[in-house]
Amino acid sequence: MKARLRLTLLVVITILSALACILTGPTQERLPTASVESATEALATTATDTASRYSNAEAAISLVLPTDWSAAGPFAIDIPGQFEYDLYVLGISPSDSGGPGPSRLIVGDPSTMSFEAFVASQCAHCPAQPIEDAVVAGVPVRRTTIGGGSVPFQVEWIFLEHAGKLIGLSIHDPGTLESLPDVLGSLRLEAPVPLATPYAQQPAAGICAEPADDDRASHPGGEVVLTLEPGIPDPRCIIVASTQHLRVVNRTGTDVTVGLGPFSASLAVDGETVFDAPFGDYLQPGVHLLAVDPCCGGELWLKE
């Protein structure tokens, strides 16, 4: 469903990957599988926590990020002949950031990628670092660092398995590269979001528009905008990619409630909202209707 895009990971990944040998790592071990209950019990939710909490539907986890941080991705990464995974970049202006400063979240298939293989792929000539068992926010994880030796920095990573995914997190200060325990301590495991079923495989509108600025090769995490009008929404039907997400703008002249898959929001006149999860994380391929109360929603056609 997701278009696999070969990226140069950011400046730091380019530097590290250029050190071309394969690191001889420790024997691969099965990561402990965390439970939703353990993380939920470890961190109570407050109103402030909920307002600033970042949720990642693919990984089925959430974190409370610093107030000036946001997320970019997913970026589909292919390590040729080895494995693939999705990369999310976290930080201040994450889409524009390079070097080791931005924090990262990776999501992969544990049947094809181990965390040891991921570590080796990031820095072939870095010295082997200890791998230890740890508990973060009540969740059992494996912890190590990547870097050192000829690479003039090190960053800490933690790894866990949840909801059938291998998840890696490197959450650190963009300047000092020191791990941020308060952010990691807010880790919560969420129940996986089931994929919403389409109501049709072909749009009722007959003609479905491509986004005007759709360039899926260079903008894999692009935004699709659907504007609600007093009559027919603009556009009435739009083709979307699995890596894109939705912004809804209310120009109906009245308050409305909108919903798509597991997400919903109330919009005042001229208000707008963003469902920032990629379509592929919560919609099955096919035609989905943006539900609007009182009226009227557009169609989104998610193709394979």
Sequence and secondary structure as in RCSB ss.txt:
>XXXX:A:sequence
MKARLRLTLLVVITILSALACILTGPTQERLPTASVESATEALATTATDTASRYSNAEAAISLVLPTDWSAAGPF
AIDIPGQFEYDLYVLGISPSDSGGPGPSRLIVGDPSTMSFEAFVASQCAHCPAQPIEDAVVAGVPVRRTTIGGGS
VPFQVEWIFLEHAGKLIGLSIHDPGTLESLPDVLGSLRLEAPVPLATPYAQQPAAGICAEPADDDRASHPGGEVV
LTLEPGIPDPRCIIVASTQHLRVVNRTGTDVTVGLGPFSASLAVDGETVFDAPFGDYLQPGVHLLAVDPCCGGEL
WLKE
>XXXX:A:secstr
          HHHHHHHTS S           B  HHHHHHHS   HHHHHHEEEETTTTEEEE  TT EEEEEE
EEEETTTEEEEEEEEESSGGG  TT SEEEEEE TTT  HHHHHHHH TTS     EEEEETTEEEEEEEEEETT
EEEEEEEEEEEETTEEEEEE B TTT  B HHHHTT EE      B  SBSS TTS  B  TT  TTT TT EEE
EEE SSS BSSEEEE TT EEEEEE SSS EEEEETTEEEEE TT EEEE S GGGTB SEEEE EEESS   EE
EE  
